[in-house]
Amino acid sequence: MADQANFEDDAMQFAPQLYSAALRMTRNPADAEDVVQETFLKAYRGYHTFQEGTNLKAWLYRILTNTYINRYRKKTRRPQEVELGELED
């Protein structure tokens, strides 16, 4: 089990690579930042389950990918929003 006190030292080195991957997925800088931020939050909360000696980068990429997929699914389930002024009579 990993120590959460070491999370910043261990995981933050992958932030630029995770952002690049998120940008390729979302094609939007703001959405990519949101996905990376949510990824690090989930990773921090679950860092106690991470097995020392395994591939931290792969673990973070899996969290990133799952976070993107969940956000995409949630977005596609939501009905399309239209401004009231755009509706025709």
Backbone bond lengths (Angstrom), bond angles and torsions (degrees), N, CA, C in turn:
res aa  C-N    CA-C-N  psi(-1)  N-CA   C-N-CA  omega(-1)  CA-C   N-CA-C  phi
1 M - - - 1.453 - - 1.518 109.61 -
2 A 1.305 115.25 142.13 1.457 120.89 -177.29 1.526 110.56 -90.71
3 D 1.305 114.99 152.87 1.457 122.25 179.42 1.525 108.74 -92.02
4 Q 1.335 117.92 124.77 1.460 120.79 -177.68 1.518 112.77 -63.66
5 A 1.318 118.03 -21.18 1.463 120.52 177.73 1.525 110.60 -65.11
6 N 1.312 117.87 -26.16 1.463 122.25 179.97 1.522 112.99 -91.09
7 F 1.314 118.24 -1.28 1.459 121.27 -174.72 1.522 111.85 -56.21
8 E 1.313 117.01 -48.60 1.464 119.58 -176.69 1.524 111.23 -60.19
9 D 1.318 117.02 -46.35 1.466 120.40 179.98 1.523 111.86 -63.71
10 D 1.312 116.51 -40.41 1.462 120.83 -175.57 1.527 113.10 -78.35
11 A 1.316 117.49 -45.41 1.462 121.12 -168.66 1.525 115.03 -93.62
12 M 1.311 117.72 -33.03 1.467 119.35 -172.77 1.527 113.40 -66.75
13 Q 1.315 117.41 -18.55 1.461 119.63 177.35 1.528 112.06 -64.87
14 F 1.325 116.93 -19.07 1.457 121.55 -178.96 1.530 112.99 -93.57
15 A 1.316 118.20 0.78 1.468 121.70 -176.68 1.527 113.02 -56.17
16 P 1.335 120.57 -47.87 1.472 119.13 179.91 1.529 113.02 -61.97
17 Q 1.329 117.10 -38.43 1.460 120.34 179.36 1.525 111.28 -69.04
18 L 1.317 116.42 -39.30 1.463 120.05 177.90 1.522 110.64 -66.08
19 Y 1.332 116.77 -39.06 1.465 120.17 178.28 1.531 110.15 -63.18
20 S 1.321 117.54 -42.65 1.467 120.56 178.59 1.524 111.10 -60.69
21 A 1.312 116.44 -43.30 1.464 120.37 178.62 1.524 110.87 -65.26
22 A 1.321 116.98 -41.95 1.470 120.87 179.39 1.519 110.71 -65.50
23 L 1.318 117.32 -36.93 1.462 121.09 178.62 1.525 110.67 -66.04
24 R 1.320 117.33 -38.09 1.470 120.11 175.91 1.527 110.72 -64.71
25 M 1.326 116.94 -35.74 1.468 120.46 -179.47 1.524 111.75 -73.42
26 T 1.323 116.39 -47.46 1.465 120.60 -171.63 1.518 113.56 -89.24
27 R 1.334 116.66 -28.79 1.469 123.09 -175.72 1.523 111.87 60.75
28 N 1.320 115.72 26.50 1.460 121.27 -179.44 1.530 107.78 -148.20
29 P 1.346 117.79 120.14 1.468 119.90 -176.41 1.531 114.12 -58.33
30 A 1.320 117.57 -40.99 1.468 120.07 -178.88 1.528 110.93 -66.31
31 D 1.331 116.66 -43.34 1.463 120.02 178.31 1.526 111.04 -65.92
32 A 1.328 116.61 -37.25 1.466 120.50 178.51 1.522 110.52 -62.83
33 E 1.322 116.80 -42.70 1.466 120.42 177.65 1.521 111.01 -61.93
34 D 1.340 116.54 -41.15 1.465 120.53 178.88 1.530 111.44 -63.31
35 V 1.327 116.21 -43.22 1.465 120.20 -179.26 1.530 110.47 -64.68
36 V 1.332 116.78 -42.08 1.468 120.13 179.29 1.524 110.50 -65.58
37 Q 1.318 116.50 -42.34 1.464 119.80 179.48 1.531 110.60 -62.09
38 E 1.321 116.32 -44.56 1.462 120.11 178.91 1.534 110.87 -65.44
39 T 1.327 116.30 -35.54 1.463 120.98 177.39 1.519 110.99 -61.70
40 F 1.338 116.60 -47.12 1.458 119.29 -179.55 1.525 111.71 -66.75
41 L 1.316 117.45 -33.86 1.459 119.93 176.87 1.532 110.55 -64.66
42 K 1.330 116.22 -47.05 1.465 120.04 178.86 1.526 111.18 -64.26
43 A 1.325 116.02 -40.06 1.466 119.89 179.90 1.524 110.71 -65.46
44 Y 1.318 117.20 -41.14 1.465 120.20 179.42 1.524 110.72 -63.42
45 R 1.331 115.11 -44.12 1.471 118.93 -179.56 1.526 112.03 -64.97
46 G 1.324 116.46 -31.87 1.454 119.90 -177.96 1.512 114.50 -102.45
47 Y 1.322 117.05 8.85 1.465 120.83 -175.29 1.524 112.50 -62.27
48 H 1.299 117.12 -26.80 1.471 119.86 178.65 1.527 111.76 -65.72
49 T 1.330 117.87 -19.82 1.464 121.25 178.81 1.524 112.32 -90.17
50 F 1.333 117.21 -11.77 1.458 120.94 -178.86 1.527 110.13 -68.23
51 Q 1.313 116.23 132.00 1.464 122.06 -179.67 1.525 109.66 -85.51
52 E 1.321 116.85 117.15 1.472 121.30 176.12 1.524 109.15 -55.69
53 G 1.316 116.06 141.04 1.456 120.42 178.24 1.515 113.70 91.37
54 T 1.330 117.75 -9.08 1.461 120.24 175.33 1.525 108.26 -94.74
55 N 1.304 116.72 179.96 1.455 122.37 -172.01 1.532 111.10 -82.60
56 L 1.318 116.82 101.32 1.465 122.11 -179.47 1.523 111.42 -64.33
57 K 1.317 116.64 -40.35 1.465 120.59 -179.32 1.534 110.69 -61.13
58 A 1.323 116.85 -45.18 1.466 120.84 178.72 1.526 110.74 -63.59
59 W 1.324 117.03 -39.01 1.465 121.77 178.54 1.522 110.20 -62.11
60 L 1.334 116.71 -44.89 1.467 120.96 179.38 1.528 111.25 -66.13
61 Y 1.333 117.59 -40.52 1.464 120.65 178.08 1.526 111.05 -63.69
62 R 1.317 117.78 -37.04 1.471 120.44 178.31 1.521 110.12 -65.72
63 I 1.326 116.97 -41.74 1.466 120.53 177.33 1.523 109.62 -63.61
64 L 1.327 117.70 -42.84 1.465 122.44 178.50 1.524 110.73 -59.70
65 T 1.317 116.34 -48.13 1.464 120.63 -178.84 1.522 111.19 -63.09
66 N 1.316 117.34 -45.57 1.466 120.46 179.12 1.526 111.50 -64.32
67 T 1.322 117.01 -37.33 1.462 120.94 177.94 1.518 110.32 -63.84
68 Y 1.328 116.97 -44.30 1.467 120.65 178.29 1.526 110.50 -62.18
69 I 1.321 117.21 -46.21 1.468 120.80 -178.96 1.526 110.58 -60.82
70 N 1.316 117.43 -44.42 1.468 120.58 179.68 1.520 111.57 -63.27
71 R 1.335 117.22 -41.23 1.469 120.50 178.21 1.526 110.43 -65.09
72 Y 1.328 117.42 -40.60 1.460 121.95 179.80 1.528 110.55 -64.31
73 R 1.323 116.64 -45.17 1.467 120.32 178.86 1.526 111.10 -61.97
74 K 1.314 116.39 -43.15 1.464 120.57 179.61 1.529 110.49 -62.70
75 K 1.322 115.73 -40.52 1.461 120.94 -179.07 1.531 111.35 -66.84
76 T 1.331 117.90 -37.90 1.459 120.41 -178.79 1.525 111.94 -75.56
77 R 1.319 117.99 -23.15 1.465 120.89 177.90 1.516 112.55 -78.09
78 R 1.322 116.57 -23.48 1.459 120.71 -177.04 1.526 108.99 -78.36
79 P 1.333 118.21 135.03 1.459 119.89 178.25 1.527 110.80 -63.91
80 Q 1.319 114.56 152.91 1.458 119.97 -179.35 1.523 109.80 -65.78
81 E 1.333 115.50 134.20 1.461 120.96 -179.64 1.525 109.59 -94.44
82 V 1.331 115.45 134.94 1.458 121.48 -179.44 1.517 108.11 -129.74
83 E 1.327 116.68 136.64 1.461 121.39 175.72 1.528 109.40 -67.83
84 L 1.317 117.02 143.68 1.460 120.74 -178.74 1.520 111.70 -60.89
85 G 1.311 118.27 -34.25 1.457 121.80 179.97 1.518 112.89 -68.73
86 E 1.315 118.29 -18.84 1.453 122.15 -178.61 1.524 112.73 -84.86
87 L 1.318 118.24 -14.96 1.457 121.62 -178.79 1.520 110.62 -75.54
88 E 1.335 114.98 138.62 1.461 119.82 177.23 1.520 109.40 -94.37
89 D 1.313 115.34 151.57 1.468 120.12 179.23 1.502 112.14 -76.01
